[in-house]
């Protein structure tokens, strides 16, 4: 198992809308190197429906 000390918190305007979550996620990870984008982990709630 690999662990990283890197955490990025993102405010999502309307957490119930998948579109808002997808837009916030795209903005938050847009400046990360491609290898870092492959290791995302998040709660699999309904807000991730459109990721």
N, CA, C and O atoms as a CHARMM CRD file, in Angstrom:
* protein
*
  204
    1    1 UNK  N      0.84100  -1.17100   0.00000 PROA 1      0.00000
    2    1 UNK  CA     0.00000   0.00000   0.00000 PROA 1      0.00000
    3    1 UNK  C      0.89200   1.24200   0.00000 PROA 1      0.00000
    4    1 UNK  O      1.89100   1.30800   0.71600 PROA 1      0.00000
    5    2 UNK  N      0.51300   2.21100  -0.80800 PROA 2      0.00000
    6    2 UNK  CA     1.26800   3.45200  -0.91100 PROA 2      0.00000
    7    2 UNK  C      0.46300   4.58200  -0.28100 PROA 2      0.00000
    8    2 UNK  O     -0.75200   4.66000  -0.46700 PROA 2      0.00000
    9    3 UNK  N      1.12300   5.44400   0.45200 PROA 3      0.00000
   10    3 UNK  CA     0.45400   6.57800   1.08400 PROA 3      0.00000
   11    3 UNK  C      1.10600   7.87000   0.62800 PROA 3      0.00000
   12    3 UNK  O      2.32000   7.93500   0.43000 PROA 3      0.00000
   13    4 UNK  N      0.29500   8.88500   0.46600 PROA 4      0.00000
   14    4 UNK  CA     0.79700  10.19000   0.07500 PROA 4      0.00000
   15    4 UNK  C      0.35300  11.22100   1.10500 PROA 4      0.00000
   16    4 UNK  O     -0.77200  11.14400   1.59700 PROA 4      0.00000
   17    5 UNK  N      1.20300  12.17700   1.44100 PROA 5      0.00000
   18    5 UNK  CA     0.80600  13.21700   2.39100 PROA 5      0.00000
   19    5 UNK  C      0.00100  14.33500   1.72700 PROA 5      0.00000
   20    5 UNK  O     -0.33000  15.32400   2.38100 PROA 5      0.00000
   21    6 UNK  N     -0.31400  14.19500   0.46200 PROA 6      0.00000
   22    6 UNK  CA    -0.97400  15.25200  -0.29800 PROA 6      0.00000
   23    6 UNK  C     -2.49000  15.13400  -0.17600 PROA 6      0.00000
   24    6 UNK  O     -3.06300  14.07500  -0.42800 PROA 6      0.00000
   25    7 UNK  N     -3.12600  16.23000   0.21100 PROA 7      0.00000
   26    7 UNK  CA    -4.58800  16.27900   0.31600 PROA 7      0.00000
   27    7 UNK  C     -5.04600  17.57900  -0.32100 PROA 7      0.00000
   28    7 UNK  O     -4.43400  18.62700  -0.11800 PROA 7      0.00000
   29    8 UNK  N     -6.11400  17.51000  -1.08500 PROA 8      0.00000
   30    8 UNK  CA    -6.69600  18.72400  -1.66000 PROA 8      0.00000
   31    8 UNK  C     -8.19400  18.68900  -1.37200 PROA 8      0.00000
   32    8 UNK  O     -8.89900  17.77700  -1.80300 PROA 8      0.00000
   33    9 UNK  N     -8.66700  19.68600  -0.64300 PROA 9      0.00000
   34    9 UNK  CA   -10.08700  19.79500  -0.33100 PROA 9      0.00000
   35    9 UNK  C    -10.71300  20.78900  -1.29500 PROA 9      0.00000
   36    9 UNK  O    -10.11400  21.81300  -1.62500 PROA 9      0.00000
   37   10 UNK  N    -11.91700  20.48000  -1.74100 PROA 10     0.00000
   38   10 UNK  CA   -12.58700  21.31900  -2.73000 PROA 10     0.00000
   39   10 UNK  C    -14.00700  21.61100  -2.26300 PROA 10     0.00000
   40   10 UNK  O    -14.74800  20.70300  -1.88800 PROA 10     0.00000
   41   11 UNK  N    -14.37600  22.87800  -2.29100 PROA 11     0.00000
   42   11 UNK  CA   -15.76000  23.24600  -1.97100 PROA 11     0.00000
   43   11 UNK  C    -16.60900  23.05600  -3.22700 PROA 11     0.00000
   44   11 UNK  O    -16.27300  23.55200  -4.30200 PROA 11     0.00000
   45   12 UNK  N    -17.70700  22.33100  -3.06900 PROA 12     0.00000
   46   12 UNK  CA   -18.63500  22.09500  -4.17300 PROA 12     0.00000
   47   12 UNK  C    -19.91500  22.87000  -3.85400 PROA 12     0.00000
   48   12 UNK  O    -20.54400  22.61900  -2.82600 PROA 12     0.00000
   49   13 UNK  N    -20.31100  23.81200  -4.72700 PROA 13     0.00000
   50   13 UNK  CA   -21.46700  24.66600  -4.44100 PROA 13     0.00000
   51   13 UNK  C    -22.73600  23.88400  -4.08800 PROA 13     0.00000
   52   13 UNK  O    -23.37200  24.16800  -3.07300 PROA 13     0.00000
   53   14 UNK  N    -23.10200  22.92600  -4.89600 PROA 14     0.00000
   54   14 UNK  CA   -24.29600  22.11300  -4.63100 PROA 14     0.00000
   55   14 UNK  C    -23.86900  20.65400  -4.69000 PROA 14     0.00000
   56   14 UNK  O    -23.75800  20.07300  -5.76900 PROA 14     0.00000
   57   15 UNK  N    -23.63300  20.07200  -3.52900 PROA 15     0.00000
   58   15 UNK  CA   -23.08200  18.71700  -3.46400 PROA 15     0.00000
   59   15 UNK  C    -24.01500  17.66100  -4.03900 PROA 15     0.00000
   60   15 UNK  O    -23.57500  16.54500  -4.31300 PROA 15     0.00000
   61   16 UNK  N    -25.27900  17.97900  -4.22700 PROA 16     0.00000
   62   16 UNK  CA   -26.22500  16.98300  -4.74100 PROA 16     0.00000
   63   16 UNK  C    -26.20400  16.88500  -6.25900 PROA 16     0.00000
   64   16 UNK  O    -26.72600  15.92800  -6.82900 PROA 16     0.00000
   65   17 UNK  N    -25.61200  17.85800  -6.90300 PROA 17     0.00000
   66   17 UNK  CA   -25.60500  17.86000  -8.36900 PROA 17     0.00000
   67   17 UNK  C    -24.28000  17.32600  -8.89400 PROA 17     0.00000
   68   17 UNK  O    -23.21200  17.85600  -8.59000 PROA 17     0.00000
   69   18 UNK  N    -24.37300  16.27900  -9.67800 PROA 18     0.00000
   70   18 UNK  CA   -23.17700  15.68400 -10.26000 PROA 18     0.00000
   71   18 UNK  C    -22.40400  16.64800 -11.13700 PROA 18     0.00000
   72   18 UNK  O    -21.17600  16.59100 -11.19000 PROA 18     0.00000
   73   19 UNK  N    -23.11800  17.54200 -11.83300 PROA 19     0.00000
   74   19 UNK  CA   -22.46100  18.50300 -12.71400 PROA 19     0.00000
   75   19 UNK  C    -21.55900  19.44800 -11.91800 PROA 19     0.00000
   76   19 UNK  O    -20.44800  19.76200 -12.34600 PROA 19     0.00000
   77   20 UNK  N    -22.04300  19.89700 -10.76100 PROA 20     0.00000
   78   20 UNK  CA   -21.23800  20.79100  -9.92400 PROA 20     0.00000
   79   20 UNK  C    -20.00700  20.07200  -9.39100 PROA 20     0.00000
   80   20 UNK  O    -18.91900  20.64500  -9.33900 PROA 20     0.00000
   81   21 UNK  N    -20.18200  18.81400  -8.99500 PROA 21     0.00000
   82   21 UNK  CA   -19.05100  18.04000  -8.48500 PROA 21     0.00000
   83   21 UNK  C    -18.01600  17.83100  -9.58500 PROA 21     0.00000
   84   21 UNK  O    -16.81800  17.99500  -9.35000 PROA 21     0.00000
   85   22 UNK  N    -18.47100  17.46800 -10.78300 PROA 22     0.00000
   86   22 UNK  CA   -17.54600  17.22400 -11.89400 PROA 22     0.00000
   87   22 UNK  C    -16.75300  18.48500 -12.23200 PROA 22     0.00000
   88   22 UNK  O    -15.55100  18.40900 -12.48800 PROA 22     0.00000
   89   23 UNK  N    -17.41200  19.63800 -12.23400 PROA 23     0.00000
   90   23 UNK  CA   -16.72400  20.89800 -12.53800 PROA 23     0.00000
   91   23 UNK  C    -15.69500  21.23400 -11.46100 PROA 23     0.00000
   92   23 UNK  O    -14.58200  21.65200 -11.77900 PROA 23     0.00000
   93   24 UNK  N    -16.05500  21.05600 -10.19500 PROA 24     0.00000
   94   24 UNK  CA   -15.11900  21.34300  -9.10100 PROA 24     0.00000
   95   24 UNK  C    -13.92900  20.39000  -9.13900 PROA 24     0.00000
   96   24 UNK  O    -12.79500  20.80300  -8.89900 PROA 24     0.00000
   97   25 UNK  N    -14.18000  19.12700  -9.43700 PROA 25     0.00000
   98   25 UNK  CA   -13.09700  18.14600  -9.51300 PROA 25     0.00000
   99   25 UNK  C    -12.14500  18.47900 -10.65600 PROA 25     0.00000
  100   25 UNK  O    -10.92700  18.42200 -10.48500 PROA 25     0.00000
  101   26 UNK  N    -12.68900  18.82600 -11.81600 PROA 26     0.00000
  102   26 UNK  CA   -11.84900  19.16100 -12.96700 PROA 26     0.00000
  103   26 UNK  C    -10.96100  20.36600 -12.65900 PROA 26     0.00000
  104   26 UNK  O     -9.78700  20.38600 -13.03000 PROA 26     0.00000
  105   27 UNK  N    -11.51600  21.36000 -11.98700 PROA 27     0.00000
  106   27 UNK  CA   -10.73300  22.53600 -11.61200 PROA 27     0.00000
  107   27 UNK  C     -9.64900  22.17700 -10.59800 PROA 27     0.00000
  108   27 UNK  O     -8.51900  22.65600 -10.69500 PROA 27     0.00000
  109   28 UNK  N     -9.99200  21.34200  -9.63600 PROA 28     0.00000
  110   28 UNK  CA    -9.06100  20.99800  -8.55400 PROA 28     0.00000
  111   28 UNK  C     -7.87900  20.16800  -9.02700 PROA 28     0.00000
  112   28 UNK  O     -6.77200  20.32500  -8.51200 PROA 28     0.00000
  113   29 UNK  N     -8.09100  19.29000  -9.99600 PROA 29     0.00000
  114   29 UNK  CA    -7.00600  18.40000 -10.42100 PROA 29     0.00000
  115   29 UNK  C     -6.35100  18.84800 -11.72100 PROA 29     0.00000
  116   29 UNK  O     -5.39900  18.21700 -12.18000 PROA 29     0.00000
  117   30 UNK  N     -6.84000  19.91100 -12.30900 PROA 30     0.00000
  118   30 UNK  CA    -6.32200  20.35800 -13.59400 PROA 30     0.00000
  119   30 UNK  C     -4.84900  20.69400 -13.60300 PROA 30     0.00000
  120   30 UNK  O     -4.18800  20.54700 -14.63100 PROA 30     0.00000
  121   31 UNK  N     -4.31700  21.14700 -12.46900 PROA 31     0.00000
  122   31 UNK  CA    -2.90100  21.52300 -12.42700 PROA 31     0.00000
  123   31 UNK  C     -2.00200  20.41800 -11.87100 PROA 31     0.00000
  124   31 UNK  O     -0.80200  20.62800 -11.69500 PROA 31     0.00000
  125   32 UNK  N     -2.56500  19.25800 -11.59600 PROA 32     0.00000
  126   32 UNK  CA    -1.75300  18.13700 -11.10400 PROA 32     0.00000
  127   32 UNK  C     -1.07100  17.42500 -12.26500 PROA 32     0.00000
  128   32 UNK  O     -1.60900  17.40400 -13.37200 PROA 32     0.00000
  129   33 UNK  N      0.09300  16.84700 -12.03600 PROA 33     0.00000
  130   33 UNK  CA     0.72500  16.05400 -13.08900 PROA 33     0.00000
  131   33 UNK  C     -0.12700  14.81900 -13.38300 PROA 33     0.00000
  132   33 UNK  O     -0.81300  14.32400 -12.48900 PROA 33     0.00000
  133   34 UNK  N     -0.09800  14.31500 -14.61100 PROA 34     0.00000
  134   34 UNK  CA    -0.94200  13.17500 -14.99400 PROA 34     0.00000
  135   34 UNK  C     -0.82800  11.97100 -14.05700 PROA 34     0.00000
  136   34 UNK  O     -1.83400  11.31400 -13.79000 PROA 34     0.00000
  137   35 UNK  N      0.34600  11.67100 -13.55900 PROA 35     0.00000
  138   35 UNK  CA     0.49600  10.50900 -12.67700 PROA 35     0.00000
  139   35 UNK  C     -0.29100  10.70100 -11.38000 PROA 35     0.00000
  140   35 UNK  O     -0.81400   9.73400 -10.82600 PROA 35     0.00000
  141   36 UNK  N     -0.37600  11.92400 -10.90000 PROA 36     0.00000
  142   36 UNK  CA    -1.13000  12.19100  -9.67100 PROA 36     0.00000
  143   36 UNK  C     -2.62900  12.05400  -9.90600 PROA 36     0.00000
  144   36 UNK  O     -3.36200  11.67300  -8.99300 PROA 36     0.00000
  145   37 UNK  N     -3.09000  12.35500 -11.09800 PROA 37     0.00000
  146   37 UNK  CA    -4.52400  12.23200 -11.40300 PROA 37     0.00000
  147   37 UNK  C     -4.98100  10.78100 -11.43400 PROA 37     0.00000
  148   37 UNK  O     -6.17000  10.50200 -11.27700 PROA 37     0.00000
  149   38 UNK  N     -4.05900   9.86500 -11.63300 PROA 38     0.00000
  150   38 UNK  CA    -4.41800   8.44800 -11.69900 PROA 38     0.00000
  151   38 UNK  C     -4.64500   7.84200 -10.32400 PROA 38     0.00000
  152   38 UNK  O     -5.14000   6.71900 -10.22600 PROA 38     0.00000
  153   39 UNK  N     -4.29900   8.55100  -9.27000 PROA 39     0.00000
  154   39 UNK  CA    -4.36800   7.97500  -7.93300 PROA 39     0.00000
  155   39 UNK  C     -5.43800   8.62000  -7.06200 PROA 39     0.00000
  156   39 UNK  O     -5.33800   8.57700  -5.83600 PROA 39     0.00000
  157   40 UNK  N     -6.45000   9.21000  -7.66500 PROA 40     0.00000
  158   40 UNK  CA    -7.51000   9.85300  -6.89100 PROA 40     0.00000
  159   40 UNK  C     -8.34200   8.82200  -6.13800 PROA 40     0.00000
  160   40 UNK  O     -8.63000   7.74000  -6.65000 PROA 40     0.00000
  161   41 UNK  N     -8.71900   9.17400  -4.92600 PROA 41     0.00000
  162   41 UNK  CA    -9.60400   8.34200  -4.12200 PROA 41     0.00000
  163   41 UNK  C    -10.63100   9.26300  -3.47600 PROA 41     0.00000
  164   41 UNK  O    -10.27900  10.31400  -2.94000 PROA 41     0.00000
  165   42 UNK  N    -11.88200   8.87300  -3.52700 PROA 42     0.00000
  166   42 UNK  CA   -12.92500   9.66700  -2.89100 PROA 42     0.00000
  167   42 UNK  C    -14.08200   8.76700  -2.50200 PROA 42     0.00000
  168   42 UNK  O    -14.16600   7.61300  -2.92200 PROA 42     0.00000
  169   43 UNK  N    -14.96300   9.31600  -1.69900 PROA 43     0.00000
  170   43 UNK  CA   -16.16400   8.61200  -1.28400 PROA 43     0.00000
  171   43 UNK  C    -17.05600   8.41800  -2.50500 PROA 43     0.00000
  172   43 UNK  O    -17.23300   9.34700  -3.29300 PROA 43     0.00000
  173   44 UNK  N    -17.60700   7.24900  -2.66600 PROA 44     0.00000
  174   44 UNK  CA   -18.42200   6.93700  -3.83700 PROA 44     0.00000
  175   44 UNK  C    -19.89900   7.27000  -3.61500 PROA 44     0.00000
  176   44 UNK  O    -20.76400   6.42600  -3.84800 PROA 44     0.00000
  177   45 UNK  N    -20.18800   8.47000  -3.17400 PROA 45     0.00000
  178   45 UNK  CA   -21.56100   8.90800  -2.97000 PROA 45     0.00000
  179   45 UNK  C    -22.20500   9.31900  -4.28700 PROA 45     0.00000
  180   45 UNK  O    -21.55800   9.30000  -5.33400 PROA 45     0.00000
  181   46 UNK  N    -23.46800   9.68800  -4.23200 PROA 46     0.00000
  182   46 UNK  CA   -24.20500  10.05400  -5.44900 PROA 46     0.00000
  183   46 UNK  C    -23.62900  11.29700  -6.12200 PROA 46     0.00000
  184   46 UNK  O    -23.84600  11.50300  -7.31600 PROA 46     0.00000
  185   47 UNK  N    -22.89400  12.13300  -5.37400 PROA 47     0.00000
  186   47 UNK  CA   -22.32600  13.34600  -5.97100 PROA 47     0.00000
  187   47 UNK  C    -21.25900  13.04600  -7.01100 PROA 47     0.00000
  188   47 UNK  O    -20.89800  13.93300  -7.78500 PROA 47     0.00000
  189   48 UNK  N    -20.74800  11.83700  -7.05400 PROA 48     0.00000
  190   48 UNK  CA   -19.72400  11.48300  -8.04000 PROA 48     0.00000
  191   48 UNK  C    -20.32300  10.82400  -9.27700 PROA 48     0.00000
  192   48 UNK  O    -19.58700  10.25200 -10.08100 PROA 48     0.00000
  193   49 UNK  N    -21.61100  10.89100  -9.44200 PROA 49     0.00000
  194   49 UNK  CA   -22.28000  10.20100 -10.54400 PROA 49     0.00000
  195   49 UNK  C    -21.77500  10.64500 -11.91500 PROA 49     0.00000
  196   49 UNK  O    -21.77000   9.83400 -12.84200 PROA 49     0.00000
  197   50 UNK  N    -21.35700  11.88100 -12.08100 PROA 50     0.00000
  198   50 UNK  CA   -20.93300  12.39000 -13.38600 PROA 50     0.00000
  199   50 UNK  C    -19.43500  12.63100 -13.47400 PROA 50     0.00000
  200   50 UNK  O    -18.99600  13.42000 -14.31000 PROA 50     0.00000
  201   51 UNK  N    -18.64200  11.98200 -12.64500 PROA 51     0.00000
  202   51 UNK  CA   -17.19700  12.20600 -12.66500 PROA 51     0.00000
  203   51 UNK  C    -16.61900  11.66700 -13.94600 PROA 51     0.00000
  204   51 UNK  O    -15.41100  11.75500 -14.16300 PROA 51     0.00000
